[in-house]
């Protein structure tokens, strides 16, 4: 069966700035990206029906028979069973939410026979859903990835472990003189990842391949650090997609950081207002701030953005793609893509200079900024300023 993950147009804008540079299904929540979850459950490759400006990089593969799945929905065994039971020209729905449709030739589910799904469905429909659902998704992904497998042993005698049965180390993973507490949720340490001396880690927690937790870090549960990243300081209920650094002291909580980002030393994010009221966050779908109905909500930072040392982000700040934020005091709560500056005012980060900065970051990892990515960034530069 040919699997195509489609962008749900009703939530795509609400998930900006993260969906500026990736299909919805390429968002990481838990250990895996949503696309990786579907590929694991269905044991099949996936492709993407996404926005026009992303289609060249994230391609679609079609056959005569195609199973279209909503890329904002996280799979589970019950949902997989319901989807695999679909017949041609049937659509699986949870109330008004289109979960999947199995069409021979159609891309639009209109006209299909509706199959209702009565169980709970986890959808990533808003930016905050990424950190809200992260702990539960770590637990699901942990079982998906580790069931029937044996963890590499923890060989360092100075690593203190609680709940060892809930800890899994991939090949090449290292721990040294740290505390791993998996009593309240699993801890997953990816291939060639490292947790350095003095770190305190509480599950659910995931550290993906080639990433590092620096000395003395304090990481609360429901946190994911994506691949090729480096983190330190204090982190709580946050997701770093990958290839990003928060290497120094400073706090982030209820925060989502995209790829190729960097937070300078002593960068801090507020995630709770002094009066404990609900937090309003910029929503691209209405071009205004919306009430999240949540008391805890930190920074949302798009890909390629940077923050200078001692940057202070106010509660619920949203930063677009390829922004460069610095200076004293709090910058605005919404900083569009390619912003340059902070509390004293914003200018536009010139596109050519932004590309040069991105290429330097790629160079550090021996990679090349490809033409498809440059075209995506040009689209964002024109769209979000």
Secondary structure as GFF3:
##gff-version 3
##sequence-region A 1 385
A	DSSP	beta_strand	2	6	.	.	.	ID=ss1
A	DSSP	three_ten_helix	13	15	.	.	.	ID=ss2
A	DSSP	three_ten_helix	18	20	.	.	.	ID=ss3
A	DSSP	three_ten_helix	24	26	.	.	.	ID=ss4
A	DSSP	alpha_helix	34	42	.	.	.	ID=ss5
A	DSSP	beta_strand	46	49	.	.	.	ID=ss6
A	DSSP	three_ten_helix	52	54	.	.	.	ID=ss7
A	DSSP	beta_strand	66	70	.	.	.	ID=ss8
A	DSSP	beta_strand	73	74	.	.	.	ID=ss9
A	DSSP	alpha_helix	77	84	.	.	.	ID=ss10
A	DSSP	beta_strand	90	94	.	.	.	ID=ss11
A	DSSP	beta_strand	97	103	.	.	.	ID=ss12
A	DSSP	beta_strand	113	116	.	.	.	ID=ss13
A	DSSP	beta_strand	122	123	.	.	.	ID=ss14
A	DSSP	alpha_helix	127	132	.	.	.	ID=ss15
A	DSSP	alpha_helix	134	146	.	.	.	ID=ss16
A	DSSP	beta_strand	160	162	.	.	.	ID=ss17
A	DSSP	three_ten_helix	164	166	.	.	.	ID=ss18
A	DSSP	beta_strand	167	169	.	.	.	ID=ss19
A	DSSP	beta_strand	174	175	.	.	.	ID=ss20
A	DSSP	beta_strand	179	181	.	.	.	ID=ss21
A	DSSP	beta_strand	187	189	.	.	.	ID=ss22
A	DSSP	beta_strand	194	195	.	.	.	ID=ss23
A	DSSP	beta_strand	200	202	.	.	.	ID=ss24
A	DSSP	beta_strand	205	207	.	.	.	ID=ss25
A	DSSP	beta_strand	212	213	.	.	.	ID=ss26
A	DSSP	beta_strand	218	219	.	.	.	ID=ss27
A	DSSP	beta_strand	223	227	.	.	.	ID=ss28
A	DSSP	beta_strand	230	231	.	.	.	ID=ss29
A	DSSP	beta_strand	234	236	.	.	.	ID=ss30
A	DSSP	beta_strand	239	242	.	.	.	ID=ss31
A	DSSP	beta_strand	245	246	.	.	.	ID=ss32
A	DSSP	beta_strand	251	253	.	.	.	ID=ss33
A	DSSP	beta_strand	256	259	.	.	.	ID=ss34
A	DSSP	beta_strand	262	263	.	.	.	ID=ss35
A	DSSP	beta_strand	268	269	.	.	.	ID=ss36
A	DSSP	beta_strand	280	283	.	.	.	ID=ss37
A	DSSP	beta_strand	288	291	.	.	.	ID=ss38
A	DSSP	beta_strand	300	301	.	.	.	ID=ss39
A	DSSP	beta_strand	306	307	.	.	.	ID=ss40
A	DSSP	beta_strand	312	313	.	.	.	ID=ss41
A	DSSP	beta_strand	318	319	.	.	.	ID=ss42
A	DSSP	beta_strand	324	325	.	.	.	ID=ss43
A	DSSP	beta_strand	334	335	.	.	.	ID=ss44
A	DSSP	beta_strand	339	342	.	.	.	ID=ss45
A	DSSP	beta_strand	345	348	.	.	.	ID=ss46
A	DSSP	alpha_helix	351	363	.	.	.	ID=ss47
A	DSSP	alpha_helix	371	383	.	.	.	ID=ss48
###
